[in-house]
Amino acid sequence: MRTLIAVTLLVATSLAANAQDAPAALPANGIKLDKQLVQRWKVGMTITADGPCGGIFGTATVPTDWPEQQVRLLEEDFSPEVKDVAYRTLENGVKQMLVSIPNLQPGQQAHAFVTVEVTRSSILGPDDPTQFEIPKKLPRDIGKFLAPSPYIESRHGKITKLARELVKDKESAWEQVEAIYDWVREHVEYTNGPLKGALAALNDGNGDCEELTSLFIALCRANRIPARTVWIPSHCYPEFYLQDSEGVGHWFPCQAAGTRDFGNMPDHRPILQKGDNYRVPEKKEPQRYVAEFLKVQAIRGGGKPKVDFVRQLLDGE
């Protein structure tokens, strides 16, 4: 998949090779947590001035808690040039570190890093998928995942027509979503390339994990099934939302590109964010993904600093 954000990944590892058994139970009827993997990650930025710079403001996304993921802050490392560091949480639970630096002289370097411990569990699917239904009434925070998003054109006529055809003879909600899932995997060939979105993937018959994920989500939303993107390092996959027989809603993952995993998820890479339509204060347009950001106040005779955003795996059990 294309590079989603400017990152430096300094250590590579097999993320699932040493997962340890640590079963845990979520609310009844939905997914179940299976094996855990514990890792330490260093996240942040290094800024180097090639000329006098002032009013430097940067943001970096920090992993946060999800039902299948727990995050613990271990260390903060801020150089003396950093005046202020704060944290904020955007919609859909995206956590950001906000870094302010008053000025840097030519050749001067500043950094801001946090080290976190991420405990990520793999996911097993439900025992009885036939009990689930497409929700008739949704809470507001779930209903927004029925609307179009950047590159997810869920209301385009070609997508809505196909969406209806794929589910017309399927009895259960689970069968309907699975029919969408299998159709996308069978009819969209995995190929690397620039971001083009759901409609282009449908027209072209190819795309990478972003396109397969986007098309699956678009077809789900066209059938009134909430769905969203889950972003992990160098990859993404979709989740869909159904209600059980007691009216309780559940999110279920699936692997649009790669191995066939429907309703379960073996991946242990840390979750960076969930969603695909964000309002970010520093951006005018809705964002498909909350990327790192740097802004510098212009100074006469000054220059633009070099920034290296870092997401570094330190170790993992």
Residue, then its C-alpha position, 0 to 999 in steps of 0.5 A: m500500500r502507498t505511504l499513508i503518512a510521513v513516518t520513519l519505521l526503524v525496526a521491522t518485526s513479525l508482529a504476530a509471531n510471538a503472540q501469547d495466549a491471553p483470552a478475554a471476553l467482551p460483551a456477549n454475542g459479539i467478538k472475542l479477544d484472543k491472543q495478545l501482543v505487547q509492544r513499545w512504540k516511540v512516536g513523535m517528530t524531529i525538526t531541524a532548521d536550515g535557517p531561522c524559523g519561528g512559530i513552529f507547530g506540529t501534530a502527531t497521532v498517538p495510539t489510543d485505547w480500543p476494545e481490542q487495544q490498550v495503550r499505556l504512556l511510558e515516557e515523554d522526551f521533549s528537547p529544551e527548544v519545545k515550549d509546550v506539548a498538549y494532547r487533544t482527541l478528535e472525533n472518532g477517538v483520534k488522539q494527537m500530540l500538539v507540539s509548539i516551538p517558538n523559534l529555532q536557529p540555523g542548524q538547531q534541532a528540536h524533538a518531541f517523542v512519547t513512548v507507549e506500550v501497546t497491548r493489541s489482541s487478535i479477534l475471534g468472530p461471534d459464535d452465532p452470526t445468524q442472530f445479527e440484524i441490520p440496525k433500524k435505528l442508530p445512535r448518532d455516533i454510529g449513524k455517521f458511518l452511513a454517509p459518504s466519505p472522501y473516496i467512499e462514494s456510497r451514494h453513487g448510482k453505480i454503487t447503490k445498484l450493485a449493493r442492492e443486487l449483491v444482497k437481494d437473495k440473502e436472508s440474514a444480515w451476516e450473509q448480506v455483508e459476507a456476499i459484499y465481502d466476497w464479491v469485492r475480493e473476487h472482482v477487484e484485483y489487488t494492485n499497488g497504485p495511487l489512491k483512487g477510491a471506491l468508485a474507481a476501483l469498481n470501474d477499473g477492477n483493481g486497487d490496493c488495500e485502500e480501494l478494496t476497503s473503500l469499496f466494501i465500505a461503500l457497498c455496506r453503507a449503500n445497504r444501510i449497514p454502518a462501516r468504517t476504516v481501521w488504520i494500522p501501520s502500512h495497511c488498512y481494513p474495514e469494520f461493519y456494524l450489526q445489532d444482535s437479537e437483544g438490540v446491542g450493536h457490535w463492530f466486526p472486522c474483516q480483511a479486505a486485502g490479503t488473507r480471507d478473514f471475515g468477522n475475525m482479525p489475526d493482525h496485531r499491528p497497533i490501531l492508529q485510528k478508526g474512521d475515514n471522514y475527519r474534521v481536523p482544525e488545521k485543514k479546511e476539507p474533510q480528511r480521509y486520514v488524520a496525518e501528521f502536520l507541521k506549520v511554520q510562521a514565515i520569518r524574513g530571511g528564514g527557511k523551512p525546517k526539515v521534519d522527520f515524523v517517527r513511528q518507531l517500534l522499539d520492541g515486542e514480546 
